[in-house]
Amino acid sequence: MSASRRSGTTDELGPDEPDGADLLAALLDGMDAALCAFDADGVVTHWNREAERILGWSAAEAVGRQGFAGWAVRAADAEEVQERLLAAMHASGRQVHEFALVTKEGGRVLVRTQSAAVRGSDGKPAGVYCAFSEVHAQIDLERSIALSEALFEDAAWGVVLVDADLRPAVVNAHAARALGSGRTAVLGRPLGELISQGVEELEGALAHVLSEGAPPSPMEVWVTVRAPSDKHDKHDRHDRHDQHGKQERRCWRSGFVRLASPLAEEPVPLGVGWLFQDVTEAKHTEQEAAQLRFRAHQLHRAARAAAECEDPAEAATVHLDFALAGFADHAVVDLLVSEDPVRLVRAAATPSGAPGPGLLVTRGALPVRYGEGHPAVQCVERAGSVRAAAASTDDEVAWAAARQWPEGSRYALCAVLRSRGRTLGVVTFLRGGSRVRFERGDAMYAESVAALIAGAVDLTG
């Protein structure tokens, strides 16, 4: 536009400049919604391409007609439709109606219209504009919006919209609680600031979805959420920490969808929709069930193998070897020779180096030098299981050496050997620092193994 035109000194347009009518026509034809307009007498003044697509009538055929009567609506409906459309000139705001319009081929299309008054320079009604779309398309849009709002407000699982930089752009309340923060506090932050362990796997999955598309099935990701900065958020802190005060790993079953703009000619990735559900308890239950099945199978196999041993002492080591699989790195069996004071003699042990089968110790060995308060001694005194652990990784060597256990041992579980109402000794299972500490379920298994070993030891007496 020329300088003289911009300054208002002349009303003439340059040869290459569109006038207002051209700009208006381009704007109307580029709209996604069908639009028509009527003057104060109900004559069609505007008709865009989307209206032509829906009804089949071109702008040349529509503009200048008196209302919709005789061409775009049935004759029986024409008067009512005309009155409801023109009534918008004297109403405040937009009016929403649904009409059955007639296509050029004679079919009928149910449309939802939004109409409002067009006012002239004097402020008086000069006509009506009417935007309309097919009802099913409008309902689909409303459903999509309603679904989106429901997911981000009321969903019982986590929903996160991640942008192309792999940062949360929108989160729902459930996801915010799982991530240990408020809904706005996590927005725009790298996932590494929210998750300490498992973030590489999660970011890899998101990057794959952006480049390749969604995986065919949900995936399970084990993560550890960083401690919340708000120290007063006790509820969230309790949910993510175990009884030892350590951050607890969570298993999130996750599904992903790639988001692309519906307005672009070619798919433009807007990010990833990430939906997840915490299935930690279910996974722990599955793992415990699998563990119980394996241990029961090992006890069965050990019983059958021990039954073929002529020497009861050998049968005891067979039970020990089968118990070690997937349970502990090392094990020792100490037999009781005196109760007051408690004195124990080493009867069997696995190799002190790499894990291996249990070996019998020469009979008549001297009592092992267990000091007062040693877990094995406590086990005899209590006639019950005792768990122990080194205070830290740095103390492992000194802790194991002081207790006459193989080097590298960090966690211990002692189970008493009892048969016919008598205490015969102690079996001690040991784990290295790369494994987890013994739990209550481990003690129950160790007691089952100890009962079998005690029965074999009793036969040697």
N, C-alpha and C positions, 0 to 999 in steps of 0.2 A: 504494500500500500504506500502511495507517494506521500511526501511530507505535507503537501498542500491538503491531501485527503485527511491525514491524521490531525492536522491543525484545524480543520473545519472551514477553510477558506473557499472550498469548492465542493460540489457534489459529484463531480465527474470521477469515474474510475479509470485506472490505467488499463491498457489493452490486455494485460495478463492477470488482472485481479478479478476474483469472483465477486459477484454481488451478494447481498444478504440472502436472496432466494436460493442461489446455488449452494451456499453454505448450509442453509436450513434443509434443503433437499438431501444433501450428502449426509447430514446428521441423522435425519429421519430414516434414510435407507440403511444406515449402518447400525441401527438399533437391533437388539436381539428380540425385542417385544414388538408385536404388531401395534401400529398406531394409526388412528384416523382422527380427523377433526371436523367439526360442524360449525357453521356460522349461526347467528342468532335465529335464522329461519329454518335451521335444520338441514342446510345444504352441505354436502361433503366438500371440504376444502383441501384436505390433505389425506394421503393414502401411501403408506410406505411399503417396501418390498416384503417385509415379514407378513404384513396383512395380505399381500398378493400370494405369498407362499401358502398361507393357511386356507384362504378362501378361493384362490384361483382368479380373482378379479384383478385386473391390472389397474394402475393409477388412472390411466386414460379412460377406463371404463367406469371407475368409481367416482372420480372427482366431478362435481357438478350435479350429481343425483340428489334428489330430495329424500333424505333419510335412507333407511334400508328397505323401505317398502317396495315390493315388486321385484326384488333381485337378491338381497342378502338375508331376508327373513321371509317366513311364510306370511301370507296375507292376513291370516287370523291373528298372528302375533305382532304385526307391524305397528299398530297403534300403541300397544302397551310398551313395546321396546322404545318407540320414539319418545313417549312421555317420560319414561324412566331415564333415558339418556339426557334429554333437554332439561329435566328437573335439576340436574347438577349445576346449571347456570345460577340457580337461586338458592343453592345449599352451600353450607360452609364445609371446607375440606373435601376429601375424595369420597366418592360413592362407589361401592363394590356391588356388582350384580353378576348373575350368570344367565346367559342367553343361549338359545340354540340358533345358530346362524346357518345360512344355506350357502354351499359352495357353488362355483360356476357349473360344476358337473351335476348339480342337483342333490348332492349329499348334504347331510347335516353334521355340524360340528358344535359341540358344547364348549363355550368359551367363558372364561371369567374376565370381567371388565373392571377397570378402574377409571372413572371419569371425574373430571373437575372443570370448573368454569374457567374460561379465558376472558380476561378483562381488557377493555380498551384503554386508551390513553386517559380517558375521563374517569376510569375506575368502574365503569358500568359493565355488566356482562356483555361480551361480544360474541360468545360462542362456547363450545365445549370441546375439549380434547378427550379422547378415549383410547386407552391402552388395553390391549387384550391378548390373551394367550389361551391355548387349548387347556381345558381343565385338567386332563391327565398329566400334562407337563407341569402345570402349576402344583398339582398334588405331589408329584415326584420331587419337585423342588422343596416344598414344605416338609415332606417326609425327610429329605436329606438334612435340612436345617434342624428339624426336630430331633433326628437321630444324633446329629453332631452335638446339640445342646445336652441331650440326655447322657451321652457318653462322657462329656466333660463335667457333668454335674452329679449324676446319680449312679453311675456305673459301679458295680461291686468289684471291678478289677482295675488295674492301672492303665491309663491311657495317656500317652505322651506323643505330641507332634514334634518331631525332631527336624530341624532345618537342614539345608544342604551342607552346613558346616558341622553337623552332628552335635548341635546344641539344642536343648529343649526350647521350643517356641511357645507351646501351650501344654499344660498338664492338668489332669483332673485332681480332685481332692484325694482320691485313693493313692494315686501315684506320688503325690506330694508327701503323704504320710510315709509311704514306703521309702522315699528318698531322704526322709528325715528333715524336711523343711516345709515352708509355706509354699503356696502355689506360685507366688510371684518371685520368691527368693531364688528359685532354681532356674528361672528363665535366662537364657543367654549364657549360662555357665558351662564350661567344658564338663563332660561326663566324668573326667578324671578327678574333678573337685568334689564330686558327689559320691563316687564309688572308688574304693581303694583296690579291691581284688576283683578280677573278672571284667574290668573295663576294656581290656584289649580285645577280648572275645566279643563283647557287646558292640564295640565300635566297628570291629571287622564285619559283624553281621549287618549293621546299618549301612556300611559302605558298600557291601555286596548288594543289598537291596536297591540302593541308589543307582548302581551301575548295571545290575543284571535283572533286578526284579525280585519279587517276594519268593522265599523258599516254599516248597510244596507242602510243608507241614510245620507245626510249631517246633521250636527248639527250647531246650532247657539250659539256662545259664546260671551258674553258681556265682554269686556276687557277695561282697562285703561292703556295706554302706558305711561311709565315713561318719564319725561321731558328729552329732549336730553341734553347731556353734552356740546355740541357745541352751545354756546349762539348766534352765528351768523346765525344759521340755522333758519331763521325767517319763511320760508315757512312751514317747518314741525311743528314749534311751533304753528303757526296759525291754522293748520289743526286739531290739537289735543286739543285746548283750546277753551272754549266758551267765550261769551262776558263778563263774569265776571272774566276771568282770571283763572278759574279752569280747571283742566284737564278733558277732555270730554270723556265719555264712548263711545266706538265704538262696533258695533255688527258685528262680522265676521262670515259669513256662511262658515263652514269648512268641507272639505272632507279629508279622511285619507286613505292611502294604506300602507300595511306592505311591506317592502323591504327585500328580501332574496337573498343570493348569488346564482347565477345560476351555479357556479363552484363546489359547495359543494354537496356531496352525499346526505346529509340530509339538510333540510332548515335551514340556519343560518341567524338569523335576523340581517340585516345591519342597521336598523333604520326604520323611518316612513317618507313617503312622505306626506307632509301637504300642501294642497291647500286651499286658503281662498279668499273670496271676501268681501269687506266692503259693508254691506247692511244697514248701520245705517239710512240713509235717508229714505229708503223704510220702515224700521221697524217703524220709527217715523211717517211716513205717515199712516201706518196701525193702529198704536196706536191712532193717532188723529182721524182717521175715526171711530174706535170703540168707542172712547170717545164721539164723536159727536152723534153717534147713541144712546148711553146710555143716554146722557143728554137730547136728544130730546124725548126719551121714558119717562124719568122722568118728563119732563115738561107736557107731555100729560097725564100721570097718575095723576100728581098733579092737573091739571085743572079739570079732571073728579071728583077727590075726593073733591076738594074745592067747586065744584058746588052742592054738597050734604049738605054743611054746612049752617045752618040757620044763624049763627052768622058770620058776616064778619071778625071779629077779629080771630075767630077760623080758618076761611079759610086762613087767612094770615099765621098762624102757620103751616097749612097743606103744603102750598107752601114752607115754610122754611124747614120743615122736609124732604120733598122729595128732595130738593136741596142739603141737607147735604150728602146724600149717595154718597160715593166715592169722595166727593168734599172738605169737610172741617170737622174739629172736633167739632167746636162750631160755634154758630151764635147768634147775638143780633140784636134787632130792636129798634132803638131810634127814637121817633117822635119829630118833630120840634114844639116848643111852642113860640119861639121868634127868629127873624132873626137879630136883632141889639140890643144887642149882640146875637150871636147864643146860644140858650139854647135848650137842648135836654132832653127828658124824656124817660126812659127805658120802652118799651111797651111789649117786649117779649124777652126771652132768653132761651137757652138750659142750662141744669144743669151745674154748675161750675166744678163738678167733672168729672165722666165718661160721655162720650157723651150719649145723650138721646134726647127724643122728646122735641120740643120747648114748653115753658110754658108761659102763659100770666102773665104779671106783674100787680099788683093791680093798677087800675086807680087812678089818683091823686097823683102819686109818685112825690117826689121832683126831680128837674133836676139833671142829673148826673154831677159829678164834672170833666168835661173835660177841661183841661187847654188849653191855647193858642197854636195853632199848632197841636192840636190833629187830627189824620187822619179823624175822623168822622166830626169834625168841618170844616176841609179843604174840605171834600166832599160836605158839604152843600154850602160852599162859592163858590166853583167852579162849582157846579151842575154837577159833573162828578166823575168818579171812582178814588180812591186813593189806592195805594199799599204801605205797610210798613213792615218792618222786624227788629227784634232785631239784634244788631251788632254782637253778638256772643252767644254761648250756655250759657256762664256764666252770661250774662245779661238778660236771659229770664225772670226770676222771677221778678226782679225789673222793667223790661220793661213792662210786662203784668200788674203788680199791678199799675204802674203809670198811665196806660190808662184805668183802671177799667175793665179789661178783665180777663177771667178765667186763673188760674194758668197753666203754661205750654205752653201758646200761644207764638209762635215765629213769625208767618207770619200772616198778616192781609190784608183784601181786603174790602174796603168800597164802596158801591154802593148807589147812591142817589135814594130816593123814590119820583117819580114825577107823578102827575096825573092832568089832565085838566090844564096843564101849571103852576102848583104850586108845590113847594117843600114841601113834607110832612114829610120827615125824612131820615134816613139812615139805611141800613142793613149792618152789618159787619160780614164777614166770617173769621174764625180763624183756623189756622193749627198749630200743634205742631212741635217740632224740628225734629221729625222722618220723616217728610214729606218734600217735595220740596216747594220752594217759589211759590207764585202765578205768573202766566204769563199773557200775553195779552189775550190769548184765554180764560183764567179763568175769566178775567174781563168782557168779552163779555157775558159769561154765567151768571155771577152774575147780570149784567144789565138786562138780560131777566127775571131772577127770581125777581129782584127788581120791574120790571114793573108790574108783577102779584101781588106781595105783595102790591104795591102802590094802585092798583085798589081795592083790598079788604079793605085796610085801609081807602080809600076815602069814601067807603060806610058806615063806622062807624061814619063819621062826622055828 
